[in-house]
Amino acid sequence: MRKYRNRGWDSGGPACHDEHVMRQLLLLRHAKSSWDEATLSDHARPLNGRGRVAAAAMGDQMRDLGLAPDIALVSSARRTLQTLEALQPFEAAPIIEVMDDLYLAPWPRLMDTLRDIPETARSVLLIGHNPGLHDLSLALMGPAGAALASPPARRLAEGYPTGALAEFTIASQWRQLGESGGRLVRFLAPRDLPEVAA
């Protein structure tokens, strides 16, 4: 597991500077967390048993689909870090950045973070929280994407459950990412996976 040495962010991966190369953005909401320990702060809440199962199943599904991020950006909350842990092993070892700024971040802050991604990165995974992730997904999809009313778009519009994953293709360079800048490829929730639904 590689980590960023600093916010200069150089993935060291294959160059992806061509603005015509499609990039991939994976937005994952943390899995279901526990409320059993009333004395814990929100930041310190862990995953519950169901959440650990769901996150591991989503990791299996990502491997089956060949979703292998170059970079993983993760909120510093305990439940997001445990979600990341349950996803592993990744097909390739992504560079991982744990960021306090992603904790309960609103969507414009998430967008700004993505614009700082190095252009060498082809695929990025962001693990965070609602409502920021849901709002970011809707902003990326934009009115035109929502108007297409594809099954994934309709499901995304309805909500963003814990453990859900949205996959977007991004046509622009990261620094140019903005509203309506993504095309929704798929939207998966833990209940879609047989290991969780059973």
N, C-alpha and C positions, 0 to 999 in steps of 0.2 A: 504494500500500500504506500504510494508516494504521497507526499504532502507538499504544499506550496512553501517555499522558503520565505516568500514575502508577497506583497500585493503587486509586485511587478508581473506575476503570473506568466511564466513561460512553461508551457506544457512539455516542451521538448519533443512533441509528437510530429507527425508529418504535417507539412505546411498546408494550410487551408485558406490561403489569402485570396484566392479567386472568388470574386463576388458572385460568380455564377454557380459555385458549388453549394449544394444544399446542405444545410446544417440541421442537426437534430437536437431538440430540447425535450427533456423528460421532466415533468413536474409531478412530484410524489408528495402527497400529504402523509404525515406521520401516521402510523397505525394506532389502533385504539389504546388509550392510556387508562391507567388505574386511578381511581379516586378513593382508594381504601385508606390511605394515610392522610388524615385531615390536616396534620401539622406541616405537611410538605408544601413548599411554595409551588406555584404553577410550573416554574422552570424546572423543578426537580422531580416532577411526576414521571414514573416509569411506565412502560407498556404493561398492559395486563396480559393474561395468558392467551386470550383470543387475539390480541394485537400481535403478539409474537408469532403465532401460527399464521396470521394473515400476511405479515411482513415476509416471513420465510417463503410462503406460497407465491407472493408477488416476485420475490427474487428468482424462484424457479421459473416463473412465467417470463420474466425478462430474459433469462438465459435461453429459454426455448425460442423466443422471438428474435434473438440475436441483438438485444439492446445492451450495448457495452459502452458506457460513457468514458470519455477521456478525462473528464473533470467532474467531481461531485462537490457541490456546495451544500453545506448542511447547517441548519440552525444549531446553536449551542445547547438547546434544551435537551434534557435527558431522553425524552421520548423520541426525538428525531435522531439522536445518536444511536439509540437502541434499534430504531428502524433501519438505519444504515447497516448496523452490525448484522441484523437478521437477513439482509439482502445478500450478503456475501456467501460464497466467493463470487467475484465478478469474473467475467470471461477474460478481461485484461485488468491490470491493476490501475485504477484511475488515480489521478492526483486529487487529494481530498483537502478541502478547506472548510474548517469549522468556524462559523461566523456568528458573533453575537448580534450583528446587525440584522440577521435573518429571523431572529426570534420575534414572532408575532408582527412581522414587518408588513406594512401596507403595500399594495401592488406597485405604486410608483418606485418605492425603494427597491423592490425586487427587480423591476425593470432596469433601474440604474445599475444594479449589481451585474446583471447579465450583459449590459453594454460594456462592462470592463473586462469581459472574458477575452483571452488572447485569440487572435484570429487563427492560430494554429489548431485550435480545438474544433473538432468536427461534431462531437456529441457531448452534451452537458446534462447532468442530472442535478436538479435542485430539490432538496427535501425540506419542507417547511410546514406552514400552518395556514389554517383558514382564519379570517376570510381573505387574507392576502393572496393565497394561491388561486382560489376560485376567481377572484376579481382579476388577477393577472391573466388567467386562462381566457376569461371572457374578453378582456382587452386585446389579447393576441388574436383571438378569433375574429373580433370586430363584427360590425353589423352585417357585412356581406357574408361572412362565414356562418353567422347565426341564421341568416335568411335561407341558406341552402338547406337547413333543416335535415341534415343527415342524422342517422341514429346516434352516432357519438356526440354530435353537437346538441341534440335534444337532451341527451342524458346529462351532458355537462351543464347545460343551462338550468337543469332541475336541481343540481347540487353537487357537492364535492365531498363524498364521505371519507372517513378516515381510511387510510391505506390505499386510496385511489390514485391511479396513474394516468396522466394525460401525456400523449406523445404528439409533438408538433414538428413539422418541417419548417425551417426558416430559410427563406430565399436570400435575405440580405446578409451583410456582414454583421457580426455581433454589435459593433459600435453604432450601427444604424438601426438597430431593433427598435420598433415602436408599435403603437396600436395598429391592429389589423396586420401585423407583421408575421403571423404564423398561420400555417394550415394544419388543422387538427386531423391527425391520422387515426388515432384510436383513443378510447377512454375506457379504462378497466377499473372495476371496483373489486374488492376482495370477494364479494358475493358471486362474482362471475367465475371464480376459480373453484374447481371441484374439491380441492383439499379443504377449502373454507366452507363451501356450501353444504358439504356432507354432514 
